[in-house]
Amino acid sequence: MITRDVGPSDDLLLLQALLDGELDASGVIDMERRIAADPRLAAEYARLRALRGAIQGGALREMAPASLRARIAAATGVPADSTSSNVVRFPDTTARPAAATSVRRWRAAAGAMAAAVVALVGVNVYLVSDLGSNDLERAAVAAHSRGLISGQPVDVVSTDRHTVKPWLAGKVPLATTVVDLATDGYALSGGRVDVIDEAPVPTLVYRHREHVISLTELAKGSARPSAPTRETVSGHSVVTWTDNVRRYVAVSDMPPPELDDFVATFRRAAASEREDSPPKPVK
């Protein structure tokens, strides 16, 4: 894992390490913040992701050299067709029984490998289905967990919403809804910027007794408001909902009924704040 401090000249190394999953938790958080704040880094990261996708998809596949094809032919007893550099033709099985046996062995091995892959994929699909969560919820849980592991669940530490909201306004394109819920038992700790689906998004952090609540706010993803729905992802309670303005994801390790109460309290306070907000002037 890469954990050392580096200078600007190592930006490319850090981006590649982030892409390959080689950074520790604090390194991931630091790079996500830098990518969110630096369009140059964001563009380079997008380029590296596209390059990796092209390589994995076979877009940059090259022809095997003649020397390699000759060694394969010598090892297997299957001569390459002299009329084509891309095609290996197997001879008549009646004339070369050894070659036919080799082909059968290859096919049997390939079949066994395919069966193993199918089995593994089946197990993975079962586990993902058992989670019952979409990519957005898993990303929110991952961001919540990184904040707890790093010991820095917030980027701006403040219980004053008039401090947290302007700070987030300078970091993300969304106008974040920040409400004070201290009198209801949910103290505002501050806010942070997470990166979900390669976009910076605001996350508010509240505390309820010993529990930490991460509330991520995103651009609205559905045509109409939706009631809160709860799921459990990696041991965390997750509640998602949409209103007339935004989509929200709340994550915490607190008991589900208590997280439901937090969501209901936040929704009431957010609706009340929007009603009290002065209308925007018409240009």
C-alpha positions in Angstrom: 0.0 0.0 0.0 1.3 3.5 -0.8 1.2 5.7 2.2 4.1 8.1 1.9 3.8 11.9 1.3 4.8 12.9 -2.2 5.2 16.1 -4.2 3.3 17.3 -7.3 5.7 15.4 -9.6 4.2 12.2 -8.3 0.6 13.0 -9.2 0.6 10.4 -12.0 1.9 7.7 -9.7 -0.8 8.5 -7.1 -3.6 8.5 -9.7 -2.4 5.1 -11.0 -2.2 3.8 -7.4 -5.8 5.0 -6.8 -7.0 3.3 -10.0 -5.3 0.0 -9.0 -6.5 0.1 -5.4 -3.0 0.4 -3.9 -3.7 3.4 -1.7 -4.6 3.1 2.0 -7.8 4.7 3.3 -6.3 8.1 4.1 -4.6 8.1 0.7 -7.9 7.4 -1.1 -9.6 10.2 0.8 -6.8 12.7 0.0 -6.8 11.9 -3.7 -10.6 12.0 -4.0 -10.4 15.5 -2.5 -7.7 16.6 -4.8 -9.5 15.2 -7.9 -12.7 17.0 -6.8 -10.9 20.3 -6.5 -8.5 20.1 -9.5 -10.0 19.8 -13.0 -6.5 18.8 -14.3 -6.3 15.8 -12.0 -9.9 14.9 -12.7 -9.2 14.9 -16.5 -6.1 12.8 -16.1 -7.9 10.3 -13.9 -10.7 10.0 -16.4 -8.0 9.4 -19.1 -6.4 6.6 -17.1 -9.7 5.0 -16.5 -10.6 5.1 -20.2 -7.1 3.7 -21.1 -7.6 0.8 -18.7 -11.0 0.1 -20.1 -9.6 0.0 -23.6 -6.9 -2.4 -22.6 -9.2 -4.7 -20.7 -11.7 -4.6 -23.6 -9.0 -5.8 -26.1 -8.9 -2.6 -28.1 -5.1 -2.5 -28.0 -4.6 -6.2 -28.7 -1.5 -7.0 -30.8 -0.6 -9.9 -33.1 1.6 -12.5 -31.5 5.2 -12.5 -33.1 6.2 -15.3 -35.5 8.8 -16.5 -33.0 6.2 -17.0 -30.3 3.8 -18.8 -32.7 6.7 -21.1 -33.7 7.5 -22.0 -30.1 3.8 -22.8 -29.4 3.6 -25.0 -32.5 6.8 -26.8 -31.5 5.5 -27.4 -28.0 2.1 -28.6 -29.0 2.9 -30.4 -32.2 0.3 -28.3 -34.0 2.0 -26.5 -36.9 0.9 -22.9 -37.8 -0.7 -22.4 -41.2 2.0 -20.8 -43.4 -0.6 -18.9 -45.4 -1.9 -16.9 -42.4 -0.2 -15.3 -39.4 -3.4 -15.4 -37.3 -4.8 -18.9 -37.9 -3.6 -22.1 -36.5 -5.0 -25.1 -38.4 -5.1 -28.5 -36.8 -4.1 -31.4 -39.0 -6.2 -34.5 -39.8 -6.7 -36.5 -36.5 -6.1 -39.7 -38.3 -2.7 -38.7 -39.4 -1.6 -37.1 -36.1 -3.2 -38.8 -33.1 -0.8 -37.0 -30.7 -2.1 -33.6 -31.9 -5.7 -34.7 -31.5 -5.0 -35.8 -28.0 -3.5 -32.4 -27.2 -6.5 -30.7 -28.6 -8.8 -32.8 -26.5 -6.8 -32.0 -23.4 -7.0 -28.3 -24.1 -10.7 -28.5 -24.6 -11.2 -30.4 -21.3 -9.0 -27.9 -19.4 -11.0 -25.0 -21.0 -14.2 -26.6 -20.0 -13.1 -27.0 -16.4 -11.9 -23.4 -16.3 -15.2 -22.2 -17.7 -17.2 -24.2 -15.2 -15.1 -22.7 -12.4 -15.7 -19.2 -13.7 -19.4 -19.8 -13.9 -19.5 -21.1 -10.4 -17.6 -18.1 -9.0 -19.7 -15.6 -10.9 -22.8 -17.4 -9.6 -21.6 -17.0 -6.0 -20.7 -13.3 -6.6 -24.1 -12.6 -8.1 -25.8 -14.3 -5.2 -23.8 -12.2 -2.7 -24.5 -8.9 -4.5 -28.2 -9.8 -4.8 -28.3 -10.7 -1.1 -27.1 -7.2 -0.3 -30.2 -5.7 -2.0 -28.4 -2.4 -2.7 -27.5 -0.4 -5.8 -24.1 1.0 -6.6 -25.0 4.4 -5.2 -25.7 3.0 -1.7 -22.6 0.9 -1.7 -20.5 4.0 -2.7 -22.1 6.0 0.1 -21.3 3.2 2.6 -17.7 3.0 1.4 -17.3 6.8 1.8 -18.8 6.6 5.3 -16.5 3.7 6.2 -13.4 5.5 4.9 -14.2 8.5 7.0 -14.4 6.4 10.2 -11.3 4.4 9.4 -9.2 7.5 8.7 -10.4 9.1 11.9 -11.5 12.2 9.9 -15.1 11.8 9.0 -15.4 15.6 8.2 -13.4 18.0 6.1 -14.8 21.1 7.8 -15.4 20.7 11.6 -18.2 22.9 12.8 -21.5 22.7 14.5 -22.7 25.9 12.9 -24.6 25.3 9.6 -23.8 28.8 8.5 -20.1 27.7 8.4 -20.7 24.3 6.9 -23.0 25.4 4.1 -20.7 28.1 2.6 -17.7 25.8 2.9 -19.5 23.1 0.8 -20.7 25.7 -1.6 -17.2 26.4 -2.7 -16.4 22.7 -3.3 -19.5 21.1 -5.0 -21.9 22.2 -7.7 -25.0 21.5 -5.5 -26.7 23.9 -3.1 -26.6 21.8 0.1 -29.4 21.7 2.5 -27.9 22.1 6.0 -30.2 22.1 9.0 -29.5 22.2 12.8 -30.9 19.2 14.6 -29.1 19.6 17.9 -32.4 20.1 19.9 -33.6 16.8 18.4 -30.6 14.9 19.6 -28.6 14.9 16.3 -25.6 17.3 16.6 -24.0 18.6 13.4 -20.3 17.7 13.4 -19.5 19.3 10.0 -19.3 18.2 6.4 -17.0 16.6 3.8 -16.8 16.2 0.0 -17.2 12.6 -1.3 -16.6 11.4 -4.8 -19.4 9.2 -6.1 -19.7 8.2 -9.8 -16.6 10.4 -10.5 -18.5 13.5 -9.2 -17.9 15.5 -6.0 -21.0 15.5 -3.7 -21.7 17.0 -0.3 -22.0 14.9 2.8 -23.2 16.2 6.1 -22.0 14.4 9.3 -24.2 14.2 12.4 -23.7 12.5 15.7 -26.3 10.8 17.9 -24.8 9.5 21.2 -21.9 7.3 20.0 -23.1 6.9 16.5 -22.0 8.8 13.4 -24.5 9.5 10.6 -23.4 10.4 7.0 -26.0 12.1 4.9 -25.0 12.5 1.3 -27.0 14.8 -1.0 -27.1 14.3 -4.8 -28.8 15.7 -7.8 -32.3 14.3 -8.1 -32.3 11.0 -9.9 -36.0 10.4 -10.4 -38.9 12.3 -11.9 -41.0 12.5 -8.7 -40.4 12.3 -4.9 -40.1 8.9 -3.3 -40.6 7.8 0.3 -37.6 6.6 2.3 -36.6 3.0 1.8 -34.2 1.2 4.1 -31.6 -1.5 3.4 -28.7 -3.0 5.2 -25.3 -2.8 3.4 -22.1 -4.3 4.9 -23.7 -4.1 8.4 -24.7 -0.5 8.0 -28.3 0.9 7.9 -28.9 2.8 4.7 -32.0 5.0 4.0 -32.5 6.6 0.6 -35.2 9.0 -0.5 -35.9 11.9 -2.9 -37.8 15.1 -2.5 -38.7 17.9 -4.9 -35.1 19.1 -5.0 -32.6 16.4 -4.2 -31.8 12.7 -3.6 -30.5 11.7 -0.2 -28.6 8.7 1.2 -28.2 8.4 5.0 -25.7 5.8 6.4 -25.0 4.8 10.0 -24.3 1.9 12.2 -27.2 2.9 14.5 -30.3 0.7 14.9 -32.6 1.0 11.8 -35.5 2.5 13.8 -33.2 5.3 15.1 -31.9 6.1 11.6 -35.5 6.2 10.5 -36.2 8.8 13.2 -33.2 10.8 12.1 -34.4 10.8 8.5 -37.9 11.9 9.5 -36.5 14.7 11.6 -34.1 15.9 8.9 -36.9 15.9 6.3 -39.2 18.0 8.5 -36.4 20.5 9.2 -35.4 20.7 5.5 -38.9 21.2 4.3 -39.4 24.0 6.9 -36.2 25.7 5.9 -37.2 25.7 2.2 -40.6 27.2 3.1 -38.8 30.0 5.0 -36.3 30.7 2.3 -37.0 33.8 0.3 -37.8 33.2 -3.4 -35.1 33.8 -6.0 -35.5 37.0 -7.9 -36.8 36.7 -11.4 -34.3 37.9 -14.0 
